[in-house]
Amino acid sequence: MAIKEYSQEELAAQPIGAWSGEVYRRVVGGIRAQLAVENLTQPHWWTLNHATGAPGRWTRAALVERLTRYDDQGIDFDGVFDDLVARGWLTEEPDGMRLTEAGEAGRVRARERNLRIHERTHDGIDPADYAVTVDVLRRMVANLGGEGNLPY
């Protein structure tokens, strides 16, 4: 879709909260819609990625502590963990959570769906411009008292 071009002065006068909020709603809405096809929520997705990225590292308590800052839906994380265990996607061992083969297959399917949103989001955007945008946003977060370091 072609969008109108504006001067740097016009763009610099725009309210960052309005634009960042709109981007958030559209990106997260798209991701949530794709995850719903697999009957997953974002907290399911976060759990699957943490468990596959560091098998056995994450206990329930540690993962709840890690993920709560990203939750904007009042999620019952124990319910998410229980659901993934009941599906046979996640096991809980004394040293932490691990994905099963079925869990990894589900994670990969969800990742493929999420990549579609990622590709649409980045369409027509130079990678260098994207990097500058992320850097500006993380600095704004830090300026306002938040954590400006990358989470991963």
ABEGO torsion letter per residue (X at the ends): XBBBBBBAAAAAABBAAAAAAAAAAAAAAAAAAAAAAAGBBAAAAAAAAAAAABBGABBAAAAAAAAAAABAAGBBAAAAAAAAAAAGABBBBAAEBBBBAAAAAAAAAAAAAAAAAAAAAABGBBAAAAAAAAAAAAAAAAAAGBBABBAX
